[in-house]
Structure formats: C-alpha cells, structure tokens
Amino acid sequence: MLETKFDELMEFPNSFPFKVVGDASETLADRVVAVAQSLAPGDYAPSTKASSKGTYYSVTIRVTVTSKDHIEQLYTELAAIDGVKRVL
C-alpha cells in the first residue's frame, strides 16, 4: 500500500475530496463514480471541468472514507481507470 499519514492527520469517518485528472472523455465522471460506488456506496454528484484546451477533464468527487487504508485503496483504484493521468 501507499505510505501515507492520513490516520495521524484525520478522524474517521470523514468526507474526503478526490480530484481525478484524465483524458477528455464523456464517460470519465461515470467511471469515477463507479469506482467510488464499488468501494463506498452512496449518492455522488461529481463536478467535471475541462482543461483550457479541452484535452483533459478533471472530476472532483467527495467520498466518505472510513480509514487510512480506505483512502489508499480509493487512490489506487481511481488511478487505475483507463485514461486517468493523476489523482489528487
């Protein structure tokens, strides 16, 4: 897993924002929500923003996380989505 210190810095459960940056695709937000749903079922309303040239989309989603491991798992799974360049 990742070597983070979320458990030292946060209390759980916590609403945690993830920003996923990937190739411009109409389905990127849906794929981000699908990963979030599989690891933390809930109602999600992600916001999507296109880059200035329209090459990339950023999708911001807030997920209720329950532990450090849960955050790390979400980072890993979101990064594995086809076309994703960064997860912040």
Order of alpha helices (4+ residues) and beta strands (2+ residues): alpha-beta-alpha-beta-beta-alpha-beta
